Amino acid sequence: MSVIEGVYHNPDTGIDERRLIACDAEGRLLGAQAPGSSASGMRADVFAVGALERGESVTTDPIDLGESHGYTLLIARKLGTASRNEAMEIQTSVDGTRWLPGAGFYLDANVAWYQPDSGSDYFTVQGRPVGRFARVVFQNGNRPQTDLVLELAALAGA
């Protein structure tokens, strides 16, 4: 599947609008939408992990983005205790079985992974979805987490 973004001149309003167009491998149109204009333009899942000991890791349940999703950006957020040596990664999968790091969002970061220098109460990781499924892997550092919350949002058109 390919998702491209273009500009559509709306004859009713006279305004140029950004539109996402999803096509399958043969170039057949799967769908077109204005970013954020429908329920499939955004999705957010919250994982209340709770307590997590020093050095432990947690992997969220995978979310199914759908076979012909139009999501172009994944954002994972962490809320908890700052802990030196903590790290978070967005992983994606084509089949829900084999997991690899999501594609990086910035040119200097080729994977969706981040480790704050001294830990942080909250931070984000951004990446691009590769495949149908996504999940978050969080590695705790040297301080126990008492009430860890992880979020994963999928956005279209970003």
N, C-alpha and C positions, 0 to 999 in steps of 0.2 A: 504494500500500500504506500502511496505517496500522498503527502499533504502539501499543497502549495498555497501561498497567500497572494492575492491580487487585489486590484482596486476595481470596484464596480461602480459605475455612474448610475445612481438611482434616478430614473426618469421622473418618478413621482415627486421626489423632494429636490432634485437638482444637486444633491450632495454626493461627493465621492465617498464610498464606504469600503473599508477593508473587509474582504471575504476570504474564508478558508474553503478550499476545494479538495476533497479527498477522492483519489482514484485508485483502482486496484492495479495489479501488475500489467494487465492488458490495456490500461488506460480508460476503463469504463468508470463513469462518474458514480461514486458511492454516496456523495452528499455535498451540499454547499450550505454554509451558514455564515452569518455575521458573528464575529467573536462575542461571546457572552449573550447571544440573542436567544439561546434555548437552554434547556436543562443540561444538554450535553456539552455546553461551553465551559463548564467548571464542575469539579468534583472535589470534595474534601473529606478525608477520613481521619478520625481522632483515635489514638491508642493510649489509654490510661494505663501505663505500665505499673506505676506504684513504686515500691521499694526495689532497689537493685544494688547489690553489694559491690565493693571495690573490685575492679578488674573483670567483672562479668559483662557479657554482651547479651543483647536481646534483638530478636528479629521479629518485626511485625507480621501479622497475617498479610498475605498478598492481596492486592486489589486488582480486580479484573477491569481493565479500561475498555474492553469491548473489542470485537474483531476489526471493526472499521472505525475506530475512534479517531477524532480529529485533534487530540491533545498534542501540544507542541512543547509544553513546559511542565516540569515536575518541581515542586518545592516541598522540602521536608523541613519541619521546625521542631526544635527541642526546647522544652521548658523543664527545668529542674535545678539541681545544685551544680555550681561550677566545680569542675573536677579536672585537675591537670592530667594530661594524656588521654582525655576522652576524644572520641571521633565518631562521625556519623557518615553513612554512605547510603545513597539511593541505588538500589539494584533493580534491574529489569530483566524480563524473560520473554521469549517468544512463545514457549510452550508451558510455562508454569513449573518446570522441572529444573532446567539448567539456568542458573542465575549468574549474571555478570554485572559489573558496575554500570550504572546508567551513563550515557554520554555526557561529557562536561558541557557546561553552558558557556564558559569563557574560553577564549583562544588559548590561554596559558594553562588551562586545567582540562585535560582530556577525559577525566572521569568525574562523576558527581560524588565527591568525597571532600570532607573538611575536618581539620583538627585545629581548634583554636589554641593559640600559644599557651595560655595558662588556664584553659577551661573557661566556660561561660555559663551563666544561668540560662541563657537562651541564645540560640543562633540558628541560621538557616543554611541549607544546602540546596543548590539549584542544579537541575540537569534536564536532559532531553530524554523522552521515552524511546526505548528501542524494544519493540515488541508489544505484546498485549497486556502483560502483567507488570506490576511494580510493587516494591516493598522497601522498608527502611531497616537498616542494620545500625544499631547504636552500640559502641564499645565504651563502657564506663571507665573512668580513670581511677585516681587514688582516693576518692571520697565516696562514701555510700550515697546513693540517691534515695530520698525518702518519698518523693511524690513525682516521679518522672512521667511526663506526658510527651508523646510524639505525635506529630500531625503530618499527613501527606496530602498535598493538593495537586490536582492535575488541571491545567488551564489550556484553553484553545486560543490560538492567535497571538501568543506571546513570543 
